[in-house]
Amino acid sequence: SLLVNEIEGRRINEWLDQPNAQWRLCYRQSKHGASASAFHSRCDSAESTITIVKFTNGVKVGGYASGSWSGSGYRGSENNFLFSLTNNFKHDYERYTYYQYSHPDYGPTFGGGHDFYTDLDGGTYCNLGHTYECRVGSFGTRECQEDFCGDFRPEIEELEVWYQ
């Protein structure tokens, strides 16, 4: 990975309760192109993916998705979660069954409302608290939004998606 060192990789596996999990790259924005179609063509058949994002502000976050990214609509399970490598925090599923949202025009997107939406052509935003817990603050507050991504609308520097 260009984004995760060995210690961070172990931490993600610990959050998954899979200390020896092995992951393979299915999409890297800088390698495969900054488009939803490139992401979907490479990752739609994968189940159990880890998305890792580094923003231009230096913040690193991501999410675990238990469902496929194919088609359109909500899927996944209570096992889905978001995480902040910057804050060393796992944002657990809190309420509602909007674990992850799949759409052909979207990058990896988590939660209802959406808690974490990636537009690979620009327009990414962070709005935690609807489906996934805030570490500080509450849903809709700048405190929660900025704690997770450093900004409500951060710019993606690099994005990777890995599968088992």
Stockholm file with secondary structure:
# STOCKHOLM 1.0

chainA/1-164         SLLVNEIEGRRINEWLDQPNAQWRLCYRQSKHGASASAFHSRCDSAESTITIVKFTNGVKVGGYASGSWSGSGYRGSENNFLFSLTNNFKHDYERYTYYQYSHPDYGPTFGGGHDFYTDLDGGTYCNLGHTYECRVGSFGTRECQEDFCGDFRPEIEELEVWYQ
#=GR chainA/1-164 SS CCSCCHHHHHHHHHHHTCTTCCCEEEEEHHHHCSSHHHHHHHHTTCCSEEEEEEETTSCEEEEEECSCCCSSEEECCTTCEEEETTTTEEEEBCSSSCCEEECTTCSSEETTTTSEECCTTSCCEECTTSSBCCSSSCTTCHHHHHHHHSSSSCCEEEEEEEEC
#=GC SS_cons         CCSCCHHHHHHHHHHHTCTTCCCEEEEEHHHHCSSHHHHHHHHTTCCSEEEEEEETTSCEEEEEECSCCCSSEEECCTTCEEEETTTTEEEEBCSSSCCEEECTTCSSEETTTTSEECCTTSCCEECTTSSBCCSSSCTTCHHHHHHHHSSSSCCEEEEEEEEC
//
